């Protein structure tokens, strides 16, 4: 089985965060972290568990869930609370937002610096203190739009 390698800078950052929190950096935690940061999408705990079983066949799904919850608390990954969807995890901690396809449920990162720095409405101060901003865009992704267009084209051109 192929094991993922981790750049030294990321490994040292992970070690530092775990040491500071008084948490032992076990092999399981390290491997889960490797899977998270190598993911090009926003995986679920189940997806990570399946991937982990390639190198650690005995790892329990509960271990993956608990490790991801710990990583979320430490700010190592971010748990996404998308409306009506199962929990997904994001290893990209840079400021960004998400586009969620309402058909295939894929989640894509959206970078929008103008939104991040926009002046908030005055009434937000009377509501409370804003500590972070996250925008969730929902719509139909390009892949699903292309599939729908192809299906429409095939239906139009097929004999009755």
C-alpha positions, 0 to 999 in steps of 0.5 A: 500500500502507498503511504502518503508523505508529509512536507516537513513544515506541515509535520512540524506545525502539526507537532507544535499544535499537538504539543501545545494542546498536550495531545500525543501525535499518534501514528493514527492521527498523523495518517488521518492528517496526511489523508486530510491535507492530500484531499482535493475535495471536502471528504466525510469521515467515512471517506477518510476511514475508507482511505485509511483502511488501505494503510491501516486496515484495523482503524475504527470509524469512531477513531476517525470521527474522534480524531477529526473532532479533535483536529477541528477543536485545535483548528487543524481542520475545519468541520463544515456544517453545510445546510442539510448535508452530512458533515464534511471536513476541510483541510484548507484553512485559508480564508475561503467560502463554499459553492455546494451543488444542489444536484451532485452535492460536491463542494468547491472552494470559492475565494472572494477577498472583496466579501472578506473585507467588506464593511459589515452593516451597522446593525451587526454591532448591536447583534454581537461581535463578528469573529468570522465570515463564511458564505455558502453559495448553493447552485448547480455546478458546471459538470451537472449543467453540462450533463443536463445540457447533453441530456437535453440535446440527446432528447431533442435529437432522438427519434420519437 
